């Protein structure tokens, strides 16, 4: 599994430039006697920090830094990334690993397949699937088992 670090890098860049936007104008103002020149220079520095931040953020987004996690299949990687992006601190605090998250997602997929099979069994289709079997699909030639589910 690949964990996307783009958001982390972008937040770090934003934090650094937020601090610089406060500190640099104060340094300029404290060292210059001409207040108008100091104000103009401070505004230019703040604007340049914004330009640098945007360029840095764009570079990070284009590079898309990531980390590979062992034990998580590529099919579940997007789901695990979603959980880590939306509940990462909670998962870390509870000691839940990405592999455990992938396992829980896989279990939820299995439960959804059971529900689907039970709904198909209750329908008027001439097919009675095993609740724990592969998810059936229907085509013009009649009910069939989904190719992905046969594995």
C-alpha positions as CSV (number, residue, x, y, z in Angstrom):
1,X,0.0,0.0,0.0
2,X,1.1,3.5,-0.7
3,X,0.5,6.3,1.8
4,X,0.2,9.7,0.2
5,X,2.4,12.3,2.0
6,X,1.3,15.3,-0.2
7,X,-1.1,16.6,2.4
8,X,1.5,16.4,5.2
9,X,4.1,18.2,3.1
10,X,1.6,20.9,2.0
11,X,0.5,21.5,5.6
12,X,4.2,21.8,6.7
13,X,4.9,24.3,3.9
14,X,1.9,26.4,4.9
15,X,2.9,26.4,8.5
16,X,6.5,27.5,7.8
17,X,5.4,30.3,5.5
18,X,2.7,31.4,8.0
19,X,5.4,31.9,10.7
20,X,7.7,33.6,8.2
21,X,4.9,36.0,7.1
22,X,4.8,37.2,10.7
23,X,8.4,37.2,11.7
24,X,10.1,38.7,8.6
25,X,8.0,42.0,8.5
26,X,8.7,42.4,12.2
27,X,12.4,42.1,11.6
28,X,12.3,44.5,8.8
29,X,10.3,47.1,10.8
30,X,12.6,46.9,13.8
31,X,15.7,47.5,11.7
32,X,14.6,50.3,9.4
33,X,14.2,53.9,10.4
34,X,12.1,54.9,7.3
35,X,8.6,53.7,8.2
36,X,7.2,54.0,4.6
37,X,10.1,52.1,3.1
38,X,9.7,49.5,5.8
39,X,6.0,49.1,5.1
40,X,6.6,48.7,1.4
41,X,9.4,46.2,1.9
42,X,7.3,44.2,4.4
43,X,4.4,44.0,2.0
44,X,6.7,42.9,-0.8
45,X,8.2,40.2,1.5
46,X,4.8,38.9,2.6
47,X,3.7,38.8,-1.1
48,X,6.9,37.0,-2.1
49,X,6.3,34.4,0.7
50,X,2.9,33.7,-0.8
51,X,4.4,33.2,-4.2
52,X,7.1,30.9,-2.8
53,X,4.5,28.9,-0.8
54,X,2.3,28.4,-3.9
55,X,5.3,27.3,-6.0
56,X,6.4,24.9,-3.2
57,X,2.9,23.5,-2.8
58,X,2.6,22.9,-6.6
59,X,6.0,21.2,-6.6
60,X,5.0,18.9,-3.8
61,X,1.7,18.1,-5.5
62,X,3.5,17.2,-8.7
63,X,6.0,15.0,-7.0
64,X,3.3,13.3,-5.0
65,X,5.6,11.9,-2.2
66,X,4.4,8.6,-0.7
67,X,5.5,5.7,1.5
68,X,4.9,2.0,0.7
69,X,3.2,0.0,3.5
70,X,3.7,-3.8,3.6
71,X,0.8,-6.1,4.1
72,X,-1.9,-3.9,2.4
73,X,-3.1,-5.0,-1.1
74,X,-3.3,-2.4,-3.9
75,X,-7.1,-3.1,-4.1
76,X,-7.6,-1.8,-0.6
77,X,-4.9,0.9,-0.6
78,X,-7.4,3.7,-1.5
79,X,-9.7,2.7,1.3
80,X,-6.9,2.5,3.8
81,X,-5.6,5.9,2.7
82,X,-9.1,7.4,3.1
83,X,-9.3,6.1,6.7
84,X,-5.8,7.4,7.5
85,X,-6.6,10.8,6.0
86,X,-9.9,11.1,7.9
87,X,-9.1,9.3,11.2
88,X,-5.4,8.9,11.2
89,X,-4.7,10.4,14.7
90,X,-7.5,8.3,16.2
91,X,-6.2,5.1,14.6
92,X,-2.7,5.9,15.8
93,X,-3.9,6.7,19.3
94,X,-5.7,3.3,19.4
95,X,-2.7,1.5,17.9
96,X,-4.6,0.4,14.8
97,X,-2.2,-0.4,11.9
98,X,-2.9,0.1,8.2
99,X,-2.9,-3.7,7.9
100,X,-5.7,-4.0,10.5
101,X,-7.6,-1.2,8.7
102,X,-7.2,-3.2,5.4
103,X,-8.5,-6.3,7.2
104,X,-11.6,-4.4,8.5
105,X,-12.3,-3.0,5.0
106,X,-12.1,-6.6,3.6
107,X,-14.5,-7.8,6.2
108,X,-17.0,-5.0,5.4
109,X,-16.7,-5.9,1.7
110,X,-17.6,-9.5,2.6
111,X,-20.6,-8.4,4.7
112,X,-21.8,-6.3,1.7
113,X,-21.6,-9.3,-0.5
114,X,-23.6,-11.4,1.9
115,X,-26.3,-8.7,2.0
116,X,-26.3,-8.6,-1.8
117,X,-26.6,-12.4,-2.1
118,X,-29.5,-12.4,0.4
119,X,-31.3,-9.7,-1.6
120,X,-30.8,-11.7,-4.8
121,X,-32.1,-14.9,-3.1
122,X,-35.2,-13.0,-2.0
123,X,-35.8,-11.6,-5.6
124,X,-37.9,-13.3,-8.3
125,X,-34.7,-14.3,-10.2
126,X,-34.4,-18.0,-10.9
127,X,-31.1,-18.0,-8.9
128,X,-30.6,-18.9,-5.3
129,X,-27.0,-17.9,-4.3
130,X,-25.2,-19.1,-1.3
131,X,-25.1,-16.2,1.2
132,X,-21.3,-16.6,1.6
133,X,-20.7,-17.3,-2.1
134,X,-19.6,-15.0,-4.9
135,X,-21.9,-12.1,-5.8
136,X,-24.2,-13.0,-8.8
137,X,-24.7,-10.7,-11.7
138,X,-27.3,-10.7,-14.4
139,X,-26.8,-10.3,-18.1
140,X,-28.8,-10.6,-21.3
141,X,-28.0,-14.3,-21.3
142,X,-29.2,-14.8,-17.7
143,X,-27.7,-14.8,-14.2
144,X,-24.0,-15.4,-13.9
145,X,-21.4,-15.3,-11.2
146,X,-19.2,-12.2,-11.2
147,X,-15.7,-13.0,-12.6
148,X,-14.0,-11.2,-9.7
149,X,-16.0,-13.2,-7.1
150,X,-14.8,-16.6,-8.5
151,X,-11.3,-16.1,-7.3
